[in-house]
Amino acid sequence: MRVQKVVKKPFYKRIWFVLLASLLVLLVLAFIIVKAQLSHFVEQEIRYQLTKNPQRLYSIDFEKFRFHPLKGEILLKNASVAPRQHILDSLKAINLHPNSLAQVSVKDIHLYGIDFKSLLLERIVMIKSVEVDKPEIDLDLFQKIDSSKTDSTIDLKQSLHELSSVLHNSTIEGISIKEGRVSVNHWKHPGEVWLSLQNFNLSISDFKFDSSGSNYPMNLEQLNIKVGEITNNTSPFHSIQIRDVELNNRDSTLQIGEFSYLPKTKKDEFFKAQTFQKPWITVRTKKMKVSGFNLNPLLYDQKIEIEKIKIEEPRIDIHMNKNLPIDFKKKRVFLSRLVRNIPIDVEVGLLELGNGHLAYEQQNPGKNKTGTLTLGNFFASLFHIGNTPTYLKKHPTMELTVQAQLFEKITLRGNVAFDMHSENDAFNLVAKLSSGKMKTFNSMLLPMAGVNIEEGKLNNGHIKLRGNKYRMWGTLELDYKDAKIEFLGKEQTTSFKNQLISFAANTVIRSSNKPNTSGYQVGLMNFEKKPEYSFVSFLWNTIQEGLFDVLIGSHNSPNDIKNIGPKHQTHHMKKQEQVEKKSLRKKAKTKRRNS
């Protein structure tokens, strides 16, 4: 009897496999449908929350929305924030005007690793990473029409504390913004972008909200910001350009690859457009580094805290046209007053300039030639720059030290100490000059002071000055020999007259001035400041007075040198003091009334 062999069906043809496969397909289809419905529901809910209040000034929208609940991912494509025109029209109708308006567009916003369980049950936001791709921000700043009828200023510190209390213990492991752009238009600069940031990149790790902290509700220790280029049109004639900026909050540093402050027009065009004297300036630096920069006080307290600012190879060119009239209404203050008048709190330990070059060129009235002053291989340090009461109590003096090659040939060393507590902006100045040929000074002395030096050697020079915003006084000592000097006065004349003036002048001008000799002359300086003088003009006119006293002045006695200084206030000084005191009383009265 033959036994028939039973042929087994392949597993994929068995009923259990077919049923299981069908069930899996149904589950996958169900999951896809549920996922799509859930994604649609979440999208609609988000859109509803964003649009449920039509009276909001800004509308928020996005083109595409993707939701992956198992992966914990959300993707928004082509998101945008823009003001509603009908709201703007309504505000305008009742004479309300916003101080600023913004428009924002973002290519992609991608959230990874969202912990939906913590979000739904504990209301704690926990996200692995947030990526923002190519955000573009356009901000318009408007002029305040009526301070009583404008939107109130947002208190950033209070807003961040409120947000932190809502998102207490919420964490985001990583945030990144790539290839961003920011553009700011200012009402004072129509027709051009006032501030522009290109290729803006930001990254931060271990970002956490902590409402228990009394001062800083967000952890920004791992913040890193990179900006490819920043442009700021500060005025119709100058602009600022900054390249390769990196802020690393982990090691408290801010680095700048290149900085430049450049004119938009040529010198001749610039001076033709001016009504009053104004300098044509170019500034370039190769590298800047800010160390010990604390970001938290700046964000939350509007306070700048910096240990050191180092600027490498700055090149500064200044051109002034003295043929233009002086703007007597413009108030010129000293460096110490400028620091005290900074509208926010500042504490900077040291500003250091290394291996720089400074060139000053001055076109004088009625003359074709210009005077020049150059400082090569320039090193400067400014210590203790601050305006807060605690900082000024600890550092009452701001000190500037300078070392440079004057006209690239003579070494200049100087020190200026500013009394930061002085209401009259008191200061002390000490400077020394090394040996060199005296005719080196001709490019400055001849056009600016009418003095031409043909021969002579300078062994050394010393300047000691004290001063305030009213007057500068002190001594100028020059040790020189074999000098042949032409004193031409304010205007140069014919060559024949020059010879006569030179012959007459050399009969009284000291050809040598040697210390510890009977004829040694110490130049005395006691110069009253005019309101239109800057500190540099004030200093130059004072030194010029001492120079003429050394060259042609009558011999000064030891008592004259010892007692040099202002003995009495002039009528101008008294009047200026009265005006300033009246202004201070008016400001104090206004402050009390507002408080």
C-alpha positions as CSV (number, residue, x, y, z in Angstrom):
1,M,0.0,0.0,0.0
2,R,1.5,3.3,-1.1
3,V,1.6,6.1,1.5
4,Q,0.8,9.5,0.0
5,K,3.3,12.2,1.0
6,V,1.7,15.3,2.6
7,V,3.1,18.6,1.0
8,K,3.2,21.4,3.5
9,K,2.1,24.9,2.4
10,P,4.7,27.7,2.7
11,F,4.3,29.7,5.8
12,Y,3.2,32.8,3.9
13,K,0.2,30.9,2.5
14,R,-1.0,29.7,5.8
15,I,-4.0,31.2,7.3
16,W,-2.4,32.4,10.5
17,F,0.2,34.4,8.5
18,V,-2.3,35.9,6.2
19,L,-4.4,37.0,9.2
20,L,-1.4,38.4,11.1
21,A,-0.1,40.2,8.0
22,S,-3.6,41.7,7.4
23,L,-3.8,42.8,11.0
24,L,-0.4,44.4,10.8
25,V,-1.4,46.2,7.6
26,L,-4.6,47.4,9.3
27,L,-2.6,48.6,12.3
28,V,-0.2,50.5,10.0
29,L,-3.0,52.0,8.1
30,A,-4.8,52.8,11.3
31,F,-1.6,54.4,12.7
32,I,-1.1,56.4,9.5
33,I,-4.7,57.6,9.7
34,V,-4.6,58.3,13.4
35,K,-1.2,60.1,13.0
36,A,-2.6,62.1,10.1
37,Q,-5.7,63.0,12.0
38,L,-3.7,63.8,15.2
39,S,-1.3,65.9,13.1
40,H,-4.2,67.7,11.5
41,F,-5.9,68.2,14.9
42,V,-2.7,69.6,16.5
43,E,-2.1,71.8,13.4
44,Q,-5.7,73.1,13.6
45,E,-5.4,73.7,17.3
46,I,-2.2,75.6,16.9
47,R,-3.7,77.7,14.1
48,Y,-6.7,78.4,16.3
49,Q,-4.7,79.5,19.3
50,L,-2.7,81.8,17.0
51,T,-5.7,83.4,15.4
52,K,-8.4,83.3,18.1
53,N,-7.7,86.9,19.1
54,P,-8.1,89.0,15.9
55,Q,-7.4,92.2,18.0
56,R,-3.7,91.3,18.4
57,L,-1.3,93.5,16.6
58,Y,0.6,90.7,15.0
59,S,-0.6,87.7,13.0
60,I,1.4,84.4,13.1
61,D,1.2,81.9,10.3
62,F,3.0,79.0,8.7
63,E,2.7,77.1,5.4
64,K,3.3,73.5,6.3
65,F,3.1,71.6,9.6
66,R,4.5,68.1,10.4
67,F,4.0,66.2,13.6
68,H,5.6,62.9,14.6
69,P,4.3,62.0,18.1
70,L,6.5,58.8,18.5
71,K,9.7,60.6,17.6
72,G,8.6,63.7,19.4
73,E,9.2,66.0,16.4
74,I,7.4,69.1,15.1
75,L,8.3,70.8,11.9
76,L,7.0,74.2,10.8
77,K,7.9,75.4,7.3
78,N,7.8,79.0,6.0
79,A,6.6,80.5,9.3
80,S,5.9,84.3,9.4
81,V,5.0,87.0,11.9
82,A,3.5,90.3,10.5
83,P,1.5,93.2,11.8
84,R,-2.2,93.3,10.9
85,Q,-3.0,96.3,8.7
86,H,-6.5,96.8,10.0
87,I,-5.2,97.0,13.6
88,L,-2.6,99.6,12.5
89,D,-5.4,101.6,10.8
90,S,-7.5,101.4,14.0
91,L,-4.7,102.6,16.2
92,K,-3.9,105.5,13.8
93,A,-7.6,106.5,13.9
94,I,-7.4,107.1,17.6
95,N,-4.0,108.7,17.5
96,L,-2.1,105.7,18.9
97,H,1.3,105.0,17.3
98,P,3.6,102.0,18.0
99,N,7.2,102.8,18.6
100,S,8.3,99.9,16.4
101,L,7.0,97.3,14.0
102,A,8.5,94.0,13.0
103,Q,8.2,91.4,10.3
104,V,9.7,87.9,10.7
105,S,9.9,85.0,8.2
106,V,11.6,81.7,8.9
107,K,12.2,78.9,6.4
108,D,12.2,76.0,8.9
109,I,11.6,75.6,12.6
110,H,12.4,72.0,13.7
111,L,11.8,70.7,17.2
112,Y,13.4,67.3,18.1
113,G,12.9,65.0,21.1
114,I,9.9,66.6,22.7
115,D,8.8,64.9,25.9
116,F,5.0,65.0,25.5
117,K,4.4,63.1,28.7
118,S,6.1,65.8,30.8
119,L,4.4,68.5,28.8
120,L,0.9,67.1,29.2
121,L,1.1,65.8,32.8
122,E,3.6,68.2,34.5
123,R,3.5,71.1,32.1
124,I,7.2,71.1,31.9
125,V,8.8,71.7,28.5
126,M,11.7,69.2,27.8
127,I,13.1,69.3,24.3
128,K,16.2,67.8,22.9
129,S,16.9,70.4,20.3
130,V,15.4,73.4,18.4
131,E,16.7,74.3,15.0
132,V,15.7,77.5,13.3
133,D,16.8,77.8,9.6
134,K,17.3,81.1,7.8
135,P,15.2,83.5,9.9
136,E,14.8,87.0,8.5
137,I,13.8,89.9,10.7
138,D,12.8,93.4,9.5
139,L,12.3,96.0,12.2
140,D,11.1,99.6,11.7
141,L,11.7,102.2,14.5
142,F,9.4,105.2,14.4
143,Q,9.6,108.7,15.9
144,K,7.5,109.2,19.1
145,I,4.7,111.6,18.2
146,D,3.3,112.0,21.7
147,S,4.9,110.2,24.7
148,S,1.5,110.0,26.4
149,K,-0.1,108.3,23.4
150,T,2.4,105.6,22.5
151,D,2.8,102.0,23.5
152,S,4.7,101.7,26.8
153,T,8.2,100.3,26.7
154,I,8.5,96.5,27.5
155,D,10.3,95.7,30.7
156,L,12.6,93.0,29.4
157,K,13.7,91.9,32.9
158,Q,10.1,91.6,34.2
159,S,9.0,89.8,31.0
160,L,11.7,87.2,31.3
161,H,10.9,86.6,34.9
162,E,7.3,86.1,34.1
163,L,8.2,83.7,31.3
164,S,10.6,81.8,33.6
165,S,7.9,81.4,36.2
166,V,5.6,79.8,33.6
167,L,8.4,77.5,32.2
168,H,10.1,76.8,35.5
169,N,12.5,73.8,35.2
170,S,11.9,73.6,31.5
171,T,15.0,72.7,29.5
172,I,16.2,72.6,25.9
173,E,19.4,70.6,25.4
174,G,20.3,72.5,22.3
175,I,19.2,75.6,20.3
176,S,20.6,76.6,17.0
177,I,19.8,79.5,14.6
178,K,21.5,79.3,11.2
179,E,22.1,81.9,8.5
180,G,19.8,84.5,9.9
181,R,19.4,88.1,8.7
182,V,18.3,91.2,10.7
183,S,17.5,94.6,9.2
184,V,16.6,97.7,11.2
185,N,15.2,100.9,9.7
186,H,15.3,104.1,11.8
187,W,13.2,107.1,11.3
188,K,16.3,109.4,11.6
189,H,17.9,107.6,8.5
190,P,15.2,107.4,5.8
191,G,16.1,105.8,2.5
192,E,18.7,103.4,3.9
193,V,19.0,100.5,6.3
194,W,20.2,101.8,9.7
195,L,21.4,98.5,11.1
196,S,22.0,95.2,9.3
197,L,23.2,91.8,10.5
198,Q,24.1,89.2,7.9
199,N,24.9,85.5,8.3
200,F,23.7,85.4,11.9
201,N,24.3,82.1,13.7
202,L,23.4,81.2,17.3
203,S,23.9,78.1,19.3
204,I,23.3,77.3,23.0
205,S,23.3,74.1,25.0
206,D,21.8,73.2,28.4
207,F,19.3,76.0,28.1
208,K,17.1,76.1,31.2
209,F,14.5,78.4,32.9
210,D,14.9,78.9,36.6
211,S,12.4,81.2,38.3
212,S,14.1,80.7,41.7
213,G,17.0,82.9,40.7
214,S,16.4,86.5,41.8
215,N,18.5,88.1,39.0
216,Y,19.0,85.8,36.0
217,P,16.0,83.6,35.2
218,M,17.7,81.9,32.2
219,N,20.9,79.9,32.0
220,L,23.0,81.3,29.1
221,E,26.4,79.9,30.1
222,Q,26.8,77.9,26.9
223,L,25.6,80.6,24.5
224,N,27.6,81.1,21.3
225,I,26.8,83.8,18.7
226,K,28.5,84.3,15.3
227,V,27.7,87.1,12.9
228,G,29.4,87.4,9.5
229,E,28.8,91.1,9.0
230,I,27.2,94.0,10.8
231,T,26.6,97.4,9.1
232,N,25.4,100.5,11.0
233,N,24.7,103.8,9.1
234,T,25.4,106.0,12.1
235,S,25.0,109.3,10.1
236,P,24.5,110.5,6.5
237,F,28.3,110.8,6.2
238,H,29.7,107.8,8.1
239,S,29.0,104.1,8.6
240,I,30.3,101.3,10.8
241,Q,31.2,97.9,9.4
242,I,32.1,94.9,11.5
243,R,33.1,91.5,10.2
244,D,33.5,88.0,11.8
245,V,31.9,88.6,15.2
246,E,31.9,85.8,17.8
247,L,30.4,85.9,21.3
248,N,31.4,83.0,23.4
249,N,29.6,83.2,26.8
250,R,31.3,80.1,28.1
251,D,34.7,81.8,28.4
252,S,33.2,85.4,28.5
253,T,34.8,86.6,25.3
254,L,33.7,88.7,22.4
255,Q,36.0,88.7,19.3
256,I,35.8,90.9,16.2
257,G,37.8,90.2,13.1
258,E,37.6,93.6,11.4
259,F,36.1,96.9,12.5
260,S,35.9,100.0,10.4
261,Y,34.3,103.5,10.7
262,L,34.3,104.9,7.2
263,P,33.0,108.0,5.5
264,K,30.5,107.6,2.7
265,T,31.9,110.5,0.6
266,K,35.2,111.9,-0.4
267,K,36.8,114.6,1.7
268,D,36.0,117.5,-0.6
269,E,32.3,116.4,-0.9
270,F,32.1,115.9,2.8
271,F,33.4,119.4,3.7
272,K,31.2,121.1,1.0
273,A,28.1,119.5,2.7
274,Q,29.1,120.8,6.2
275,T,27.8,124.1,7.7
276,F,30.2,124.0,10.6
277,Q,33.6,122.4,11.4
278,K,33.3,118.7,11.6
279,P,36.1,116.0,11.2
280,W,36.3,113.6,8.3
281,I,37.3,110.4,10.1
282,T,38.3,106.9,9.1
283,V,39.0,104.2,11.6
284,R,40.1,100.6,10.8
285,T,41.2,97.8,13.1
286,K,42.4,94.3,12.3
287,K,41.3,92.5,15.5
288,M,39.4,93.3,18.7
289,K,39.0,91.0,21.7
290,V,36.8,91.7,24.7
291,S,37.6,89.6,27.8
292,G,35.6,89.1,31.0
293,F,32.4,90.1,29.3
294,N,29.4,89.3,31.5
295,L,26.3,89.0,29.3
296,N,23.7,88.6,32.1
297,P,24.0,92.1,33.6
298,L,23.7,93.6,30.1
299,L,20.5,91.6,29.4
300,Y,18.7,92.0,32.7
301,D,20.2,95.2,34.3
302,Q,21.3,97.2,31.3
303,K,24.8,97.2,32.7
304,I,28.1,96.7,30.9
305,E,30.8,94.7,32.8
306,I,34.1,94.1,31.0
307,E,37.5,93.2,32.3
308,K,39.6,94.1,29.2
309,I,39.2,95.4,25.6
310,K,42.2,94.8,23.4
311,I,42.3,96.5,19.9
312,E,45.1,95.5,17.6
313,E,46.6,97.7,14.9
314,P,44.1,100.5,14.9
315,R,44.6,103.1,12.1
316,I,42.9,106.4,12.7
317,D,42.9,109.3,10.1
318,I,41.3,112.6,11.0
319,H,41.0,115.6,8.6
320,M,39.7,119.0,9.7
321,N,38.9,122.1,7.6
322,K,39.3,125.2,9.7
323,N,37.9,127.4,6.9
324,L,34.4,126.4,8.1
325,P,32.9,128.3,11.0
326,I,32.7,126.8,14.5
327,D,29.4,125.6,15.9
328,F,29.3,127.5,19.2
329,K,26.0,125.7,20.2
330,K,27.7,122.3,20.3
331,K,28.9,121.5,23.8
332,R,32.3,119.8,23.9
333,V,33.1,117.9,27.0
334,F,36.2,116.0,28.3
335,L,36.6,112.2,28.3
336,S,35.8,111.9,32.0
337,R,32.5,113.7,31.4
338,L,31.7,111.6,28.4
339,V,32.1,108.4,30.5
340,R,30.0,109.7,33.3
341,N,27.2,110.8,30.9
342,I,26.9,107.3,29.3
343,P,23.1,106.5,29.7
344,I,23.7,103.0,31.1
345,D,26.0,101.7,33.9
346,V,29.5,100.9,32.7
347,E,32.4,99.2,34.4
348,V,35.4,98.4,32.1
349,G,38.8,97.6,33.7
350,L,41.1,98.3,30.7
351,L,40.9,99.5,27.1
352,E,44.2,98.7,25.3
353,L,45.3,99.8,21.8
354,G,48.4,98.1,20.3
355,N,50.7,99.0,17.4
356,G,48.4,101.7,16.0
357,H,48.8,104.6,13.8
358,L,47.2,108.1,14.1
359,A,47.3,110.8,11.5
360,Y,45.7,114.3,11.9
361,E,45.6,116.8,9.0
362,Q,44.3,120.3,9.4
363,Q,43.4,122.8,6.6
364,N,44.0,126.2,8.0
365,P,42.1,129.4,7.1
366,G,43.5,131.3,4.1
367,K,46.3,128.9,3.6
368,N,46.9,126.3,0.9
369,K,49.2,124.2,3.1
370,T,47.8,121.8,5.7
371,G,49.3,121.0,9.1
372,T,49.9,117.3,9.9
373,L,50.5,115.4,13.1
374,T,51.3,111.6,13.0
375,L,51.8,109.1,15.8
376,G,53.2,105.8,14.7
377,N,53.7,102.6,16.5
378,F,51.0,103.8,18.8
379,F,50.3,102.1,22.2
380,A,47.6,103.3,24.6
381,S,45.9,102.0,27.7
382,L,42.9,103.5,29.4
383,F,42.3,102.2,32.9
384,H,39.2,102.2,35.1
385,I,36.4,103.3,32.8
386,G,33.2,103.4,34.9
387,N,30.3,105.6,36.0
388,T,28.6,103.6,38.8
389,P,28.9,105.0,42.4
390,T,30.5,101.8,43.7
391,Y,33.0,101.6,40.8
392,L,34.0,105.3,41.2
393,K,34.4,104.8,44.9
394,K,36.9,102.0,44.3
395,H,38.5,103.7,41.3
396,P,38.2,107.5,41.6
397,T,40.8,108.1,38.8
398,M,40.6,107.1,35.2
399,E,44.1,107.0,33.8
400,L,45.4,107.2,30.2
401,T,48.9,106.1,29.2
402,V,50.3,106.7,25.8
403,Q,53.6,105.7,24.0
404,A,54.1,106.5,20.3
405,Q,56.6,107.7,17.7
406,L,55.8,111.4,17.1
407,F,56.2,112.0,13.3
408,E,57.7,108.5,13.2
409,K,61.0,109.8,14.7
410,I,60.6,111.1,18.2
411,T,59.4,109.0,21.1
412,L,56.5,110.4,23.1
413,R,55.4,109.0,26.4
414,G,52.5,110.5,28.3
415,N,50.1,110.0,31.2
416,V,46.7,111.7,31.9
417,A,44.8,111.1,35.1
418,F,41.2,112.2,35.2
419,D,39.5,112.9,38.5
420,M,36.1,111.1,38.0
421,H,34.6,112.8,41.1
422,S,35.5,116.4,40.0
423,E,32.5,118.5,38.9
424,N,35.0,120.7,37.0
425,D,36.6,117.7,35.2
426,A,40.0,118.1,36.8
427,F,43.0,116.3,35.4
428,N,46.8,116.0,35.5
429,L,49.0,115.5,32.4
430,V,52.7,114.5,32.2
431,A,54.5,113.9,29.0
432,K,58.1,113.3,27.9
433,L,59.8,113.7,24.5
434,S,63.0,111.9,23.4
435,S,65.9,113.4,21.4
436,G,65.6,114.2,17.7
437,K,65.9,116.8,15.0
438,M,63.9,119.9,15.7
439,K,62.8,120.4,12.1
440,T,60.8,117.2,12.5
441,F,58.1,119.4,14.0
442,N,57.8,121.7,11.0
443,S,54.8,119.8,9.4
444,M,52.8,120.8,12.5
445,L,54.4,124.1,13.7
446,L,54.7,125.9,10.3
447,P,51.1,125.7,9.2
448,M,49.5,125.8,12.6
449,A,51.7,128.2,14.6
450,G,53.8,130.1,12.0
451,V,57.1,128.7,13.3
452,N,59.7,127.2,10.9
453,I,62.7,125.4,12.3
454,E,65.7,125.0,9.9
455,E,68.3,123.6,12.3
456,G,68.7,122.4,15.8
457,K,68.7,119.3,18.0
458,L,66.2,118.4,20.7
459,N,67.8,116.5,23.6
460,N,64.5,116.0,25.5
461,G,61.3,117.6,26.5
462,H,59.0,117.6,29.5
463,I,55.4,118.8,29.9
464,K,53.6,119.1,33.2
465,L,50.0,120.3,33.2
466,R,47.0,120.5,35.4
467,G,43.6,121.6,34.3
468,N,39.8,121.5,34.3
469,K,37.0,122.4,31.9
470,Y,37.8,126.2,32.4
471,R,41.6,126.4,32.3
472,M,44.9,124.6,31.8
473,W,48.2,125.5,33.4
474,G,51.7,124.1,33.8
475,T,55.3,124.1,32.5
476,L,57.0,123.1,29.3
477,E,60.7,122.3,29.4
478,L,62.7,121.9,26.1
479,D,66.4,121.0,26.2
480,Y,67.8,121.9,22.7
481,K,70.8,123.4,21.0
482,D,72.0,125.1,17.8
483,A,68.4,126.0,16.8
484,K,67.8,128.3,13.8
485,I,64.1,129.3,14.0
486,E,61.9,131.4,11.7
487,F,59.0,133.1,13.5
488,L,56.5,133.9,10.7
489,G,53.4,134.7,12.7
490,K,49.9,133.7,11.6
491,E,50.3,134.5,7.8
492,Q,53.3,133.7,5.6
493,T,54.6,136.6,3.5
494,T,57.0,137.1,0.6
495,S,60.5,135.5,0.7
496,F,62.1,138.9,1.2
497,K,60.0,139.7,4.2
498,N,60.5,136.2,5.5
499,Q,64.3,136.9,5.5
500,L,63.8,140.1,7.4
501,I,61.4,138.5,9.9
502,S,63.8,135.6,10.4
503,F,66.8,137.9,10.9
504,A,64.9,140.0,13.5
505,A,63.4,136.9,15.2
506,N,66.7,135.1,15.5
507,T,68.1,138.1,17.5
508,V,65.7,137.3,20.3
509,I,64.9,133.6,19.8
510,R,66.9,131.3,22.1
511,S,69.1,129.2,19.8
512,S,69.9,126.9,22.8
513,N,68.2,126.1,26.0
514,K,70.4,124.0,28.3
515,P,69.2,123.0,31.9
516,N,71.3,124.1,34.8
517,T,72.5,127.2,33.0
518,S,71.7,130.9,33.8
519,G,69.8,131.4,30.6
520,Y,67.6,128.2,30.8
521,Q,64.0,129.0,30.1
522,V,61.0,127.1,31.4
523,G,57.9,127.8,29.4
524,L,54.9,128.8,31.4
525,M,51.4,127.9,30.3
526,N,48.2,129.3,31.7
527,F,45.5,129.1,29.1
528,E,41.7,129.7,29.4
529,K,39.5,127.3,27.6
530,K,37.0,128.6,25.0
531,P,33.6,126.9,24.9
532,E,34.1,125.7,21.3
533,Y,37.4,124.0,22.1
534,S,37.7,120.3,22.3
535,F,40.2,118.7,24.7
536,V,42.7,118.3,21.9
537,S,42.3,121.9,20.7
538,F,42.5,123.1,24.3
539,L,45.8,121.1,24.9
540,W,47.4,122.3,21.6
541,N,46.7,126.0,22.3
542,T,48.1,125.6,25.8
543,I,51.3,123.9,24.6
544,Q,51.6,126.5,21.9
545,E,51.6,129.2,24.6
546,G,54.4,127.3,26.5
547,L,56.4,126.8,23.2
548,F,56.4,130.6,22.5
549,D,57.4,131.3,26.1
550,V,60.4,129.0,25.7
551,L,61.5,130.4,22.4
552,I,60.9,134.2,22.8
553,G,59.6,134.8,26.4
554,S,61.4,136.8,29.0
555,H,63.3,134.7,31.6
556,N,61.0,133.2,34.2
557,S,62.0,133.2,37.8
558,P,61.7,130.1,40.1
559,N,58.8,131.8,41.9
560,D,57.0,132.3,38.5
561,I,57.3,128.6,37.9
562,K,56.3,127.6,41.4
563,N,53.2,129.8,41.5
564,I,52.0,129.0,38.0
565,G,48.2,128.4,38.0
566,P,44.9,130.2,37.9
567,K,44.7,132.8,40.7
568,H,41.3,134.3,39.8
569,Q,38.3,133.2,37.9
570,T,37.6,135.3,34.8
571,H,34.1,136.7,34.0
572,H,33.6,134.0,31.4
573,M,34.4,131.2,33.9
574,K,32.1,132.6,36.5
575,K,29.3,133.0,33.9
576,Q,29.8,129.4,32.6
577,E,29.7,128.1,36.2
578,Q,26.4,129.9,36.9
579,V,24.8,128.5,33.8
580,E,25.9,125.0,34.6
581,K,24.6,125.2,38.2
582,K,21.3,126.6,37.0
583,S,21.0,123.7,34.6
584,L,21.8,121.1,37.3
585,R,19.2,122.7,39.6
586,K,16.6,122.6,36.8
587,K,17.3,118.9,36.1
588,A,17.1,118.0,39.8
589,K,13.8,119.9,40.1
590,T,12.4,118.0,37.0
591,K,13.5,114.7,38.4
592,R,11.8,115.3,41.8
593,R,8.6,116.4,40.0
594,N,8.6,113.2,37.9
595,S,9.3,111.0,40.8
